[in-house]
């Protein structure tokens, strides 16, 4: 038997979360048991964050939190309070121009069914921010956190290598302007 009123009980089980989502401020009040996956998909409409294993194993739900890849399915929403969160929907420019990662996956066929692609793109983004010139072994290590059931990974590896080339070319173009 609880001595708390329903109102105070409700406050105990909700949490206010403020965070930046793909460059825009967000403010939500969510039950404390809400995962980042549920928050992003159900409250923020970010359907690119995939629900699959829901055990931090497959990588389909990968988002970036303060530039680090995170399994959204096993991270509580209150853990992103005050953080910068990026989803696959935030990779393309405002005008729809694809990011280097998206362009490379398109060019190299780094996807088949597409289910793992958003997670792969987010891991690739994090990798290239930390190391703009990764070797094949480093790429393998990074993408090993994401499961793809279709491609056999060769086209994904080629896509990440191509994304690095495109990103470097873009940086060189910007530097010469």
Secondary structure, 3 states (H helix, E strand, C coil): CCCCCHHHHHHHCEEEEEEEECCEEEEEEEECCCEHHHHHHHHCCCCCCCCCCCCCCCCCCEEEECCEEEEHHHCEHHHHCCCEEECHHHCCCCCCCCCHHHHHHHHHCCCCCCCCHHHHHHHHHHHHHHCCCCCHHHHHHHHCCCCCCCCCCHHHHHHHHHHHHHHHHHHHHHHHC
